[in-house]
Amino acid sequence: MTNNNDTQSEAFNVKEFITEALSYKYLYIASFFICILIAFLVNKFSPTVYEVNSVIGPVEDKRSSMLGSNDLFSGLGALAESRNLENDINSLNSFSLVATTIRNLNLEIGYFVGKSNLFQKPSQIYLGNPYTVSIDKSHIQPINTRFHIDILDEQSYRLTASEDEAAYYNYIDNATVSDKNIFKIDTICRFNETISSYNFKFSVALNKDYFNPVDSEEKDYFFEFYHLDYLTKSYLKRLKVEPVSIRSSLISVFFNGENKRLTIDFLNNYIQSYLDENLAKKNKIAVNTINFIDSQISEITDDLTKSESELRDYRSAHQVTDLSYQGQQALAQLTQIENERSMLQVQERYYNYILDYFEKNQDMAGLAPPSAANVVDPIMNTLVLELLALNAERSTILSNNAEKNLFLVQIENKIRLQKQAIIENVKNNLNTLNLTQNELDYRESKLSGEISRLPRTELNMVSMQRKFNLTDAIYTFLLEKQSEAAIAMASNYPDYEILEPARDVT
């Protein structure tokens, strides 16, 4: 009996609830149509966001076996080790790389047209803007402040701006000088003339190809200056990098934005900047080699010119052209000794260069490899290349704006230990070179006794010829190494290539 009463009570409650709900049916219908209207308005007036993507893939090593077999080339290419897909993806999410692309495209200035209201917001102009602003980066500029431009004619324009919390920004130092400043301006200016005050300095040029007097009267043009770091962070958030598939070595890079042409150009330029930076890192060793050799050549060129001039003048003054057979034999033996010594001296210069470099530099990116001085010690070669690889990894972490990365401390410790190992190896090699040079000095002293019995004129000529041959041998050796390094740099290429660039139609 109690169960029947409960069932009737529940049925009554449900019926009462339905009756009560149906009494608000007109409110539900009105709410439904209001939501439909809101959805329509949002869909109609919200800005269109475009997403474009580009696909890059690893490049196969197609260099000839001749280049691959050369010790110098293999040493210069040692950093081009097997690719780590995850590391490359992290490298593509680079703060510094985005900032570089923004500078290359001059996106530090934003151009807009239109007015802000409930149903519409200004649209950014990328191409076809009727004017171009050139800023003086040595002067502070007000950032995030709208400068409205009314083009009066082809010679003049009206510039207005009003901001109660403007920030003054220094582009060169990349720092905000002051915040929350009252900034107001309303003036008539001429195109291509610099306008300046204590808080801004720039000029505006008219693009006559895109200037239409009728449009200029109807449209509201304005531009803004941006803080590079904040702008870079906003662009970095719109960037997405991921592998094409789990087992694929291809990488797909996505970027979205409201201006389709700007979005496409930014992504293509960003990918190209990544490839250029990747190639620059691979060429760094060759560049360091050439710089080191150039410094050595500049020191020895004057000595070679001087010794050549002295030998020529002596032959002319004493009418001596050739040495006797005994003199030629002695000179040949001396030349062999001096050639061996010249090689040792080049190696000694390189070892001293390493010690001096470690004393004066914290960044190891500019260190020249052992192949620059014909150092055949495989241990030394491995140590230097590992140090360059660690330094490149450290630079990658820092470029991703990850100063607090836990791996950074580990890498810096590895770099410190690697430097100590190299210094110890260098000192051991210098001791070995000293012993070898002592042996050469002993052989030379025995040969000097035989040479002393030659006639005075011939003896002087042997000495001059010996000096010239030594300098010329070192000079020739350095030129050969310079050419090898230049060829190695010319044969380098990025680790990745663009398989699918971003385009209008995808």
Secondary structure, 3 states (H helix, E strand, C coil): CHHHHHHHHHHHHHHHHHHHHHCCHHHHHHHHHHHHHHHHHHHHHCCCCEEEEEEEEECCCCCCHHHHHCHHHHHHCCCCCCCCHHHHHHHHCCHHHHHHHHHHCCCCEEEEECCCCCCCCCEEECCCCCEEEEECCCCCEEECCCEEEEECCCCEEEEEEEEEEEEEEECCCCEEEEEEEEEEEEEEEECCCEEEECCEEEEEEECCCCCCHHHHHHCCEEEEECCHHHHHHHHHHCEEEEECCCCCCCEEEEEEECCHHHHHHHHHHHHHHHHHHHHHHHHHHHHHHHHHHHHHHHHHHHHHHHHHHHHHHHHHHHCCCCCCHHHHHHHHHHHHHHHHHHHHHHHHHHHHHHHHHHHHCCCHHHCCCHHHHCCCCHHHHHHHHHHHHHHHHHHHHHHCCCCCCHHHHHHHHHHHHHHHHHHHHHHHHHHHHHHHHHHHHHHHHHHHHHHCCCCHHHHHHHHHHHHHHHHHHHHHHHHHHHHHHHHHHHCCCCCEEEEECCCCCC
